[in-house]
Amino acid sequence: MKKLLALLMIWLLLPIAGAEEAYTMQDGSLILMDGAGRKCQPIAMKSDFPEALLADADISGAIQLNLPETLLPYVSDELTGGETLTALYCTTELIAMHTVDAADGDVLRVAYRTNLGNYVIRKVIGAPFSFDRYHGSAASILLCVDEITYCMTCENGYLTLREVWNGAGGIGIKRHAIYDLQACVESAGGNAGFRYGNHPYSDVTDLPFAEFPTTYEEAMQHLDRTNWAVVNNPNPADRLYLRGKASKEGRNLGKFYNRTPVYVDEIRGEWAHVTIGRNLSGWMMTDYLAFGEDADKVECAFPQLEVREEYRLNVADETTYEFEVLDEPKKSAPYTRWHSGDNWVVIGIKGNYYIVMNDNENVCYIPQSHLWAGNG
């Protein structure tokens, strides 16, 4: 609630700040400031752009800032590709544009600045659409087409489909999973209801828009569950060993909770060689893995934990902060920072460390003393 109130205050105060505080010009690019005073992605403008227009420009938004219609004709062809620009908003992460092309019709263009200049992704939609700027984040693009909302993100030069809302319900999409959004909201957390497999929605840059799913059932038709399984201990309180070799004498690489997803690379007798996330591999006993519809019946046993206050970094409020995770289960290991807004789960333990995995399937470690069950 505090986070919501803070965001509301930003929206209320932004128009009062004055145009001179809402933007800056640098090397021919217009740089807008978001509600927190952070620089958005630079918008390359044409050389004849009359900066005097900025004085009366109504630049609205707290996270996703809308470029007024009067400024659209002056956006550089470097961004628009010479197509007719009808809408543009920018965030700290990206620029989203709605253009119209004589041959392709309505087009989504997404741009961001790199060391080599502007990188632009062009996605033909082929049907009228609008942007929902009021429910998205700095890294998301919400596209509304015929009363259906598609949520995409831009990652490493390609577009990923994350969610689809159709009024009656919604589809959630992870890198290797599809789930019913409504059922997930009503669940106790973790990955309850996730169906694991390969699908075409992790990179939709070249996927025809007509092939985007509009219902959960349609999305599931394109999920290939071959070789995917989840951990299935008969006693949910137990955890399944990941071994360094196909033997109970193999090195312990961690113990994993029920519903940890694994990709089975090979089966050798009673052992399966599996990969967890992007790069954690080892051997698990096949008797304690569930495939297909059997996997759907396994209840998630991930502990619901949060980072203790003393280990939260760059704290903005009680729900917005960063925290450190390790590449290996030892204090001297290289570390990276995750953000509280990112989805992550505890999937196992290794010694005094929890094993955690985020939406990008990065598997890392965090001392058990850094997490707790919270106050409620």
C-alpha positions in Angstrom: 0.0 0.0 0.0 2.8 2.4 0.8 4.3 1.7 -2.6 1.0 2.4 -4.3 0.6 5.7 -2.4 4.1 6.8 -3.3 3.5 6.1 -7.0 0.2 8.1 -6.8 2.1 11.0 -5.2 4.6 11.0 -8.1 1.8 11.2 -10.6 0.2 14.1 -8.8 3.4 16.0 -8.4 4.9 15.5 -11.9 2.8 18.1 -13.7 3.7 20.7 -11.1 7.4 20.1 -11.6 7.4 22.3 -14.7 8.6 21.5 -18.2 12.1 22.8 -17.5 12.6 20.0 -14.9 11.0 17.3 -17.0 13.6 17.0 -19.8 17.0 17.8 -21.1 18.6 17.9 -24.6 21.9 16.2 -25.2 23.6 15.6 -28.5 20.4 16.0 -30.5 18.4 13.7 -28.3 15.5 14.5 -26.0 15.9 12.9 -22.6 12.8 12.9 -20.4 12.9 12.5 -16.6 10.7 10.0 -14.9 8.8 10.6 -11.7 11.8 9.7 -9.6 14.1 12.1 -11.5 15.8 9.3 -13.5 16.8 9.8 -17.1 14.7 7.8 -19.6 16.2 6.4 -22.8 17.3 9.2 -25.1 14.9 10.0 -28.0 16.9 10.9 -31.1 15.3 14.0 -32.7 15.5 15.5 -36.2 18.0 18.4 -36.7 15.1 20.8 -37.3 13.4 20.0 -34.0 12.2 23.4 -32.5 13.0 23.0 -28.8 10.6 25.8 -28.1 7.8 23.3 -28.5 8.9 21.7 -25.2 7.8 24.8 -23.2 4.2 23.9 -23.7 4.5 20.1 -24.0 2.4 18.0 -21.7 4.8 15.2 -20.8 2.8 12.9 -18.6 3.7 9.8 -16.7 5.7 8.6 -13.8 7.3 5.4 -15.2 6.2 5.3 -18.8 6.4 8.9 -20.2 4.2 9.8 -23.1 5.7 12.0 -25.8 3.1 14.6 -26.8 1.5 14.5 -30.3 3.1 17.8 -31.3 6.6 16.4 -30.9 6.0 13.1 -32.8 6.8 14.5 -36.3 10.3 15.5 -35.1 11.4 12.1 -33.9 14.4 10.9 -36.0 14.0 8.4 -38.8 16.7 6.5 -37.0 14.0 5.4 -34.6 10.9 5.4 -36.8 12.5 4.0 -39.9 10.7 6.7 -41.8 7.3 5.2 -40.9 4.4 7.4 -39.7 4.7 7.7 -35.9 1.4 7.8 -34.0 2.5 7.2 -30.4 5.7 7.0 -28.4 6.5 6.5 -24.7 9.8 6.1 -23.0 11.2 4.6 -19.8 14.6 4.2 -18.2 14.8 0.9 -20.1 13.3 1.4 -23.5 11.4 3.5 -26.1 8.1 2.0 -27.4 6.6 3.3 -30.6 3.5 2.8 -32.6 4.1 3.4 -36.3 2.1 2.8 -39.5 3.7 1.5 -42.6 2.0 1.6 -46.0 2.7 -2.1 -46.7 2.6 -3.7 -43.2 0.0 -1.5 -41.4 0.4 -1.1 -37.7 3.9 -1.7 -36.4 5.5 -1.9 -32.9 9.0 -0.5 -32.7 11.1 -0.9 -29.6 14.4 0.9 -29.2 17.1 1.3 -26.6 20.6 2.9 -26.6 23.7 0.8 -26.8 27.4 1.7 -27.2 27.0 1.4 -30.9 23.9 3.6 -31.1 20.2 2.9 -31.1 19.1 -0.7 -31.3 15.6 -1.0 -32.8 13.3 -4.0 -32.9 10.5 -3.9 -35.5 7.4 -6.0 -34.9 4.6 -6.1 -37.4 1.2 -6.2 -35.6 -1.0 -5.7 -38.6 -4.0 -4.5 -36.6 -4.8 -1.3 -34.7 -3.4 -1.3 -31.2 -2.8 1.1 -28.3 -0.4 1.2 -25.3 -1.5 0.6 -21.7 1.0 2.9 -19.9 -0.7 2.7 -16.5 -0.1 -0.9 -15.5 3.3 -1.6 -17.0 6.9 -1.4 -15.6 10.0 0.3 -17.0 10.9 -2.8 -18.9 7.5 -3.9 -20.1 5.3 -3.1 -23.2 1.6 -3.6 -22.8 -0.2 -3.8 -26.1 -4.0 -3.7 -26.3 -5.5 -5.3 -29.4 -9.3 -6.0 -29.7 -9.8 -6.0 -25.9 -6.8 -8.4 -25.4 -3.7 -7.1 -23.6 -0.3 -8.6 -24.4 2.6 -8.0 -22.1 6.1 -8.2 -23.6 9.6 -7.4 -22.4 12.7 -6.6 -24.4 15.7 -8.7 -23.4 19.0 -9.0 -25.1 17.8 -7.8 -28.4 14.6 -9.8 -28.7 10.9 -9.6 -27.6 9.6 -12.0 -25.0 5.8 -12.6 -24.4 5.2 -12.6 -20.7 1.4 -12.4 -20.1 -1.8 -12.3 -22.1 -5.1 -11.0 -20.6 -8.3 -11.7 -22.4 -11.0 -10.4 -20.0 -12.1 -13.9 -18.9 -8.6 -14.8 -17.6 -5.0 -14.7 -18.5 -1.9 -16.6 -19.5 1.4 -16.5 -17.7 4.5 -17.3 -19.6 8.0 -18.1 -18.2 11.1 -19.1 -20.2 10.1 -22.8 -20.0 6.6 -22.8 -18.5 3.0 -21.8 -19.2 0.4 -21.3 -16.5 -3.1 -19.9 -15.8 -2.6 -16.5 -14.3 -5.8 -16.6 -12.3 -5.0 -20.0 -10.8 -1.5 -18.7 -9.9 -2.9 -15.6 -8.1 -5.2 -17.9 -6.1 -2.4 -20.4 -5.2 -0.1 -20.3 -2.2 2.8 -19.2 -4.3 5.8 -21.0 -5.7 5.2 -22.6 -9.1 1.8 -24.2 -8.4 0.0 -24.7 -11.7 3.1 -24.2 -13.9 3.3 -26.6 -16.9 6.9 -27.0 -18.0 8.2 -27.5 -21.5 9.5 -25.7 -24.6 7.3 -23.1 -26.4 7.7 -20.4 -29.0 6.9 -17.4 -26.8 10.3 -16.8 -25.2 11.4 -15.0 -28.4 8.4 -13.6 -30.4 10.5 -11.1 -32.4 9.9 -13.0 -35.6 6.8 -15.0 -34.5 3.8 -13.7 -36.6 1.4 -11.7 -34.3 -1.5 -13.8 -35.6 0.2 -16.8 -33.8 0.2 -15.1 -30.4 -2.0 -17.1 -28.0 -5.3 -15.5 -26.8 -6.3 -18.3 -24.3 -4.6 -20.6 -21.9 -5.8 -23.7 -23.8 -4.3 -22.3 -27.1 -1.0 -21.6 -25.4 -0.8 -25.1 -24.0 -1.2 -26.6 -27.5 2.2 -25.2 -28.3 3.9 -26.5 -25.1 6.3 -29.4 -25.8 6.7 -31.2 -22.4 9.1 -33.8 -23.7 12.0 -34.5 -21.3 10.6 -32.1 -18.7 9.9 -33.3 -15.1 9.6 -32.0 -11.6 11.0 -33.3 -8.3 8.4 -35.6 -6.6 9.5 -36.8 -3.1 6.8 -39.1 -1.6 7.2 -37.1 1.6 6.9 -33.4 0.7 9.1 -32.5 3.6 12.0 -34.4 2.0 14.3 -33.1 -0.6 15.9 -34.9 -3.6 19.6 -35.1 -3.9 21.4 -33.9 -7.1 24.6 -35.9 -7.4 27.8 -35.4 -9.2 27.6 -38.9 -10.7 25.0 -41.6 -11.1 25.5 -43.1 -7.7 24.3 -42.5 -4.1 28.0 -42.0 -3.4 28.2 -39.1 -5.9 29.1 -35.7 -4.6 26.1 -33.8 -3.1 25.3 -30.8 -5.4 22.2 -29.8 -3.5 18.9 -31.1 -2.2 15.7 -30.0 -4.0 12.1 -29.4 -3.0 9.1 -30.8 -4.7 8.1 -29.2 -8.0 11.7 -28.1 -8.8 11.6 -28.2 -12.6 14.3 -30.3 -14.3 15.2 -31.0 -18.0 16.2 -34.7 -18.4 19.2 -35.0 -20.7 19.7 -38.7 -20.3 18.3 -41.7 -18.4 20.8 -44.4 -17.3 19.0 -47.1 -15.4 17.5 -45.7 -12.2 19.4 -42.4 -12.7 18.6 -39.4 -14.8 21.0 -36.7 -15.8 19.2 -33.4 -15.4 19.7 -29.7 -15.8 18.2 -27.2 -13.4 17.9 -23.7 -14.7 20.6 -22.6 -17.1 23.7 -24.3 -15.9 23.3 -26.6 -12.8 23.6 -30.2 -13.9 23.9 -33.6 -12.2 22.1 -36.9 -11.5 18.8 -37.5 -9.8 17.0 -40.8 -9.1 14.2 -41.3 -11.7 11.9 -42.8 -9.0 11.5 -39.3 -7.5 10.8 -37.4 -10.8 7.3 -36.9 -12.2 6.6 -36.3 -15.9 3.6 -35.0 -17.9 0.2 -35.2 -16.2 1.8 -36.8 -13.1 3.9 -33.7 -12.7 0.7 -31.6 -12.6 -0.4 -33.4 -9.5 2.7 -32.7 -7.5 2.2 -29.9 -4.9 4.9 -27.2 -4.6 7.0 -27.4 -1.4 9.1 -24.3 -2.0 9.5 -22.4 1.3 7.9 -18.9 1.2 10.8 -16.7 2.4 11.9 -13.1 2.1 15.2 -11.2 2.6 15.9 -10.0 6.1 16.0 -6.2 6.4 19.7 -6.1 7.4 20.6 -7.7 4.0 18.5 -5.4 1.8 20.5 -2.9 -0.3 19.6 0.4 -2.0 16.3 0.3 -0.2 13.6 2.6 -1.7 10.8 1.4 0.5 9.7 -1.8 2.3 9.1 -3.7 -1.0 11.7 -2.1 -3.3 15.4 -3.1 -2.7 18.3 -5.2 -4.0 20.0 -8.2 -2.4 23.1 -10.2 -3.2 23.2 -13.8 -4.5 26.3 -15.9 -5.0 27.4 -18.0 -8.0 28.5 -20.8 -5.7 27.6 -21.9 -2.1 30.6 -20.1 -0.5 31.2 -16.6 0.8 34.2 -16.0 -1.5 32.1 -16.7 -4.6 31.4 -14.0 -7.2 28.0 -12.3 -6.5 25.4 -10.5 -8.4 22.5 -8.3 -7.2 18.8 -9.3 -7.7 16.0 -6.8 -7.4 13.0 -7.4 -5.1 10.7 -6.8 -8.0 12.1 -9.8 -9.9 10.3 -13.1 -9.3 12.5 -15.7 -7.6 11.9 -18.9 -5.6 13.8 -21.1 -3.1 14.2 -24.5 -4.8 16.7 -26.3 -2.6 19.5 -26.2 -0.1 23.2 -26.8 -0.1 24.9 -26.8 3.3 24.1 -23.5 5.0 22.8 -22.0 1.7 19.5 -21.8 0.0 19.4 -22.5 -3.7 17.4 -19.8 -5.5 16.2 -19.5 -9.1 14.7 -16.4 -10.8 12.5 -16.0 -13.9 15.5 -16.0 -16.2 16.4 -19.4 -14.8 19.6 -18.2 -13.2 20.4 -20.5 -10.3 22.3 -18.9 -7.4 22.9 -19.3 -3.7 22.1 -17.2 -0.6 23.1 -17.8 3.0 20.1 -19.3 4.9 20.6 -16.7 7.6 19.7 -14.0 5.0 16.2 -15.2 4.5 13.2 -15.7 6.9 9.5 -16.3 6.7 8.5 -12.8 7.6 5.8 -11.6 9.8 2.9 -13.1 8.1 
